[in-house]
Amino acid sequence: MPDDIRKRTMAKVGVRLFPYMIIAFCVAFLDRVNISFAALQMNRDLGLSMQTFGFAAGILFVGYTIFQLPSNLILDRIGARVWLACTMAVWGLLSAGIAFVSGAHSLYAMLFFLGIAEAGFSPGLLLYLTRWFPAEERAKAVTIFLLGSPVAVVFGAPLSTWILTDFNHVLGLAGWKWLFISEGFPAIILGIFTFVWLVDRPRQARWLEPAEREWLSNLLENEMRLKQRKELSHWGDVFRNVPTLLLALAKMCILLSFFGITFWLPQILKGMGGRTDLQVGVITSIPYAFAAVGSILVARRSDRTGERVFHVAIPAFVGAIGFVLAGLTKNPVFALLGICTAATGLWASNTVFWTLPAKILTGTTEAAGIAFINLVGDLGGFFGPFLSGVILAVTHSYGLVLVTLGGVLALSGIILILIRGKLGEPISPWPHSLVASRIE
C-alpha cells in the first residue's frame, strides 16, 4: 500500500487519539499520586506515621492488582468505549470522596476501592492501542499515552501545592480536602467524553475514509495472524508461558522503583529543609520534565531501530545510577540532578517496556497477558511505597531508600537482557542498526 495512505491514515488516528490519551492518563495519574502532595498536610491532620502513609499509598494497588485481569477481559468482551467511560466516572467519584475520610482505616478503604475502579484503565487503554497502531508505530503511541504521567506532575505538582496553600480552610475544609475534590471531578467529565469520542475498532471509524479503514484493519489483522502461537491459544496459557512470567517480574521491579519514588518525592524534597509546600511543588515538577523529554527520545530511537529490549534495559541502568547518586550525595544540587537522571531513565524504561508483550501475545491472550503483566507489575505499586515507608521508619534515611530503589530498577534490566532471545529479538547484543542509527 502506498506510503501516502499510511501517513494519511496514521496522522488521522494520531490527531484523534493522542490528545485524548495524554489528557486521560494525565487525569488518571494525578488522581493516583495526588495523595503524595496531600500528605504534606493530611498526615498531620489524620495522625499518619511514615509507615502508615506508605501502607495507605500502597493499598490502592491491592485493589488495582486484583481486578486488572477480569477488567481487561470484560473490556475485550464489551468494548473499550463503554468500559473505560464507566471506570473513569466511578474513580472520579471515589477520588473526590477521599476528602471526607476521618482516619487511617477509612483512608485505607477509599484507596482500596479507588484501586478497583482504576484497575481497568491503564491495561485497558494499552490493549486499545494495539488495536489501532501497527507494531512499528507502537512505541511512539505508548510513549505519548504514558506522557500523561510526567505531564501530570509537571503541571499538577505546582497546582496541587497551590490548592493546598490557597484553599486551606476555605468553607471550613483543609487544603488537602480541596485537592482531592478538585482533582477528582475531571475524571467524571472525561468519562462522559470517552463514551462519545472513542471507537472500538478501525472498521467502525467513520472519521476514516473507507480505503484508510480497510488498509489499517487489514494491516493489524495480518500482524495478529503472523504472531499467533499455538502454545498461547487460550488466555489461561499466559500463566504458564515463561517469557510472560519474566516480563511480569521485570515490570514489578520497574514499578516498585517508579511508585517508591513517586509517592515519596514531595516529602523527600520537603525533608531537605527550608522549603514551603508551593516551592516543593515547583521543584517536584523538574525531574518529570526531564522524564518527559527523555522518554520521547528513547522511544523514537526504539521505533527507528526496531530494537526494544536494550531500549528498556539501558535506561533502567542509567536510572539506577541516578538513584544511587541522589542517595549517596549530601549536596542538594547533586541530589536533584540524580533524581532527574533517575526519573528520566525510569520513565523511558517504563514507556518502551509496553512494546514487549505485543511481540509474543495476540488476541484474547494479549488482553489477558497485558492485564497479567500489569497485575504482577503493580504489586510493585504496593511494595514500593510500603518498602520506602518501612525503611524511613526504621532508618530515617532517604538516601537508603533511593539506593534500594536503584538496585531494584537495575534488576529489571538484567531480567530483560537474559530473556531477549525469547522475545524474538536477536541474541547478539547491540545490532549494527542500533549502534549506527541517529535520532532524526
N, C-alpha and C positions, 0 to 999 in steps of 0.2 A: 504494500500500500504506500503511495507517495508520502514523502515527509510532510507535505503541506497539510494533509489530513491529520496526521499525528500531532503536529504543532497546534493546529487549529482546535482539535478536539481536547487535548490536554490543557490548552490555555483556558478553554471554557470551563473545564472541570475545576481547574485551579481557582479561577475567579469565583466560581460558585461555592467551592468548599473551603478554600484556605482561610478566608476571613472568619468564616463560621467556626472552623476548628480552633483557630487561635483564641478567639473570644470564649468559646465553650471551655477549653482547657484552662484558660486563664481564670475563669469564674470557678471552675471545679477545684483547681489547685489552691486558689486563695481561700476558698471555704474549708479546704483541708488543713491549711497551715496557719490560718489567722489566729489559732489558739497560741501560736508561738509569740505573737505580739500581745495578745490579750493577757498572757502570763505576766507581763510587766506590771499589771495591776491586779489581775484575777487571783494570782497565787496568794497574795496578801489578804485579799477580801475573803477568800474561801479557806484560808489557812492550809494551803497545799505545800508540802515539803518538795524538795527536788525529786525524790524518788516517787512520790505520789503523782507529781506532774508528769514525770516520764512514763509512768504506767497509764495515766489518762491519755496522753498523746498517742501511746501505742495501742490502746484498746480499740480505737477506731478501726485498726487494721485487722482485728479479730473478726468483727462482723464483715468487713470488706473481703477478707480472705474466704470465709465460709461460703459466701453467696456469689462469688465470682463465676464459678463453673455453671451452676444452674442458671444464673442470669444470662450468660453468653449462649447457653443452649436455648433459652427462651427467645433471645434476640434472633437466633438463627431460624427459629420456627415462625415468629410473628412479624419479624422485620425490625430494622434499626429505627425507623422513623417513630413508630409508636412507643417502642420500649425506652429509647433514650429520652423522649419527651416526658414520659412518666417518671423516670428516675430523677431527672433534673428538678421537676416540680416538687417531688417529695423531699429530696435532700435540701432544697432551698428552705422549705418549711422547718425541717429539723435543725438546720444550721441556725436559723433565726431563733429557734426555741432554746438554744443553749444559753441565751441571755437570761433565762429565768431559772437556771439551776441554783440550788441553795447550798451545795456542799460536794464533797468528793464523790459520793455514791450516785447522786443524781447526774453529775458530770459524766461519770463512767457510763451510765445508762444511755444518755443522749448521744455520746460519741459512738457507742456501740451501734445504736440504731442508725446514726448518720453513716457509719461504715457500710451497713447493709444497703442503705439507699444508694450510696455511691458505687457499690460493687459492680454495677453493670455499665458504668460509663467508660472508663479508660480501656478495658479489654474489648468492650463493645465497639467503640469508635476505632480502635486498632483493627478489629476484624472488618469493620465497614470500609476502611481504607484499602484493604486487599481486594475489595470488590469494585474499586474504582481506579486504582493506579497499578499499571503493569510493573513487573519486577524492577526494571531499570529506572523507574521513576519513584520507587517506594521509599528509599532513604530520604529523599528530599521531602516527600509527603509526610513521613513520620517526624522528620525534623521540624517542619512547620507546625504540625499538630502539637508536638511537645514544646515548641517555643512558648506556648502558653504559660508554662511553669516559671521560667525566668522572667518573662514579661510581667507575670502576675506579681512577682516580688519587686521587680524594678519600680513599678508604679504603685503596687499595693503596700509595700513597706512604708514609704512616707505617708500614704493615705491612711493606713491603719494607725500609725502612731499619731497622726494629726487628729483622727477621730478620738483616740484615747485621751489626748490632751484637751482639745477644744470642746468636746461634747461631754466631758466628765461632769456629772451632776446635772445635766440638762434634763428637765422634767423629773428630777429625782433619781435618774438612772446613772450608774457608773459608766465611765467611758468604754470599758471593755464590753458592757452590755450593748451599747450602741454599735460597737464594732460588729458583733455577731448579727444584730438585726439588719444593719445597713448592707452587710456583705452577703446576707442570705437571700434577700428578695430578688436580686438579679438572676439567680438560678431559676426561680419560678417563671419569670418573664421569658427567659431563654428556653425553658421547656415548652412553652406555648409556641414560640417561634420555630422550634425544632420540628414540631408536628406539621407546620405549614411548609417549611423550607426543604427538608430532606426528601430524597427519593431513594428507595431501597436498592435498585439495580440500574445500570446504564440503559437497559432496554426500556425502562419506564420514564426516562428523562426527556420530557417534551422540549426542554431548552437546548437539546442537541438536535442537529439535523439527522434525518434517517440514515444517511451514509456514515455519519460520525457515530451514531448509536451502534450500527452494525459493526463497524471497524473495532470499536473499543470492546464490545461484548464478545466478538469472536476472538480477539487477542487474549482477553482474560480467560475465556473458556479453554483455549488452546494451552495456555500456560498451566492451567489446572490439570488438564489431561496429561501433560508431559511430566508432572511431578507426582502423579498418582503412584502410590506404593502399596503393593498387596499386603504387606505386613501391617499397614495402617489403614485398613479398610473400614474399621469401626471406631467410633470416638473413644471407646474404652481402651483401645490399643495404645493410646498415648502414654498410659501409666506403666507400660512395660517396655517402652522404647528408650534405650539408654541415652542417646543424644538429647532427647526431650527432657529427661530427668536431669541431665547435667546442665542444660540450658536453664532449667528452673533454679538449680543451685547457684549458678553464676548470677542469675537475676536477683536472687535473695541477697547475695553479697553486695551487689551494686546498690540495692535499695536500703540495705542496712546502713551503709555509709551515707546514702542520699538523705534519708529521713533522720539519721542520727545527728547530722549537722543542721538540717533544715529547721527542725523543731527547737533547736537549742541556740542557733546563731544569735538571735537578738539578746538572749541572756548572756552568751559568751562575750559579746561586744559591750553590753552593759557592765559586765564584771571587770572590764579593763579600766573602768573608773572614769569619773568626770564627764559623763555624757547624759544629756536629757533623753527622754523617750523619743522625741522627734529627731534628735541627732542620731540615735540608734537606728531609726527607720531609714534615714538617708544613707548611712554607712552600710546598712544591710543590703541595700539595693546594688551596691557597687560590684560584688562578686557575681551577682546574677546577670549584670550587663555583660561582663566578660564571658559568662557561660553561654549567653545567647549568641554572641558573635562566634565563639569557638565551635559550638555545635553545628552552626551553619557551614563553616569552612570544612570541618571534618566530614560532614555528610555529603557535601559537594564532591570532595575528593573520593569518597567511597563510591558514589554513583559513577564518577568518571572512570575509575579503575575497575569497578565491578568487584573489588575485594571488600570483604565485610569483617572478618574476624579480627585482623590486626587493627582495623579502624575502631574496634571496640576495646581491644586489649591494650594498645599503646596509650590511648587517652586515660585508661584506668591506671596504668603505671605512673603517668605524669600526675594525675590527680592524687595518687598515693604519696608521691614526693611532696606535693603541695601540703597535704595534711601533716606530714612529718615536720616540714619546715615551720608551719604555723604552730605546731605543738611544742617544738623544742626552743623556739626563739623567745626572748624576753622583750624584743623590740616591737612596739605596736605596729610600726610601718611594715616590717618584715612579716609580722603575723598576718596582717591584712593581705599582703602580697601572696603569702602561702595559701590563704583561704581563697583568694581569687583563682590561683592556679588549681587548687583542689576542686573548686566549683566548675571550672572550665572543663577539666578532664572528666569529672564525674558526669556532667550533663552530656558531653559529647559521647561518652561511652554508653550512657543510658539511651540516648537517641538512636544511634546506629544499631544497637542491640536488636531492636524490633524488626530489622530486616532478616534476622537469622531464622526464626521459627518458620517463616513462609518458604524457606529453602527445603524443608523436609515434611511440611504438613499441608494438607489441602482439604477443601470441602468441610464436612462435619468434623473431621479430625482437626482441622485448623481452628474451628470455633472452640472445640474442647481443649486443644493444645495451647492456644493463646491464653485461654482462661486459666488453665492449669499452671502454666509458667508464671502468669501474673499472680495467681493464687499463692504459689510457693514463694515467689519473689516478694510478695507483700508481707510475708512473715517477717522479712527484714524491716518492714514498716513498723511492726510491733517491737521487735528486738532492738532496733536501732535507738529510738528514743528511750526505751526502758533501760538498755545497757548503759547509755550515756548517763542517765539519771542515777543508776546504781554506782557507777564509777565516781561520779561527782559527790554522791552522798558519803562514800567511803573515803575517798582521797582528797576531795575538794580541789581537784586538779583538772582544769580544762585541757591542759597540754596532753595528759594521758588519754583523755577522750579522743582528741584529734589523731594521735598516733595510732590508737586502736582502730579507728575508722579507716585510716590509710592502709593499714595492714589487711583489713577485710576487703577493701576495694582492689588491692593488688591481687588477692586470691582469685577474684572473678576473672581477671585477665589470664592468669595461669590456667584455669579450668578451660577457658575457650580455646587457647592455643593447643591444649592437649587433645581436644576433640575436633580440631579444624578439618581433618580429613573426613570425619563422619558427617560433616555439614555440606559435603560436596565441593569443598574448595581444595585447591592443590595442596599437597603435603609440604612441598618445598617452601621455605619461608621467603617472604618478600619477592614476589614475582616481578619480572623486569618492568612490566607496565606500571606497577605500583611505585617503583623507585623512580622511574623516568618521568612520570606524569607531573604536570603542573596544575595548580588550581587556576581555572580560567578566570 
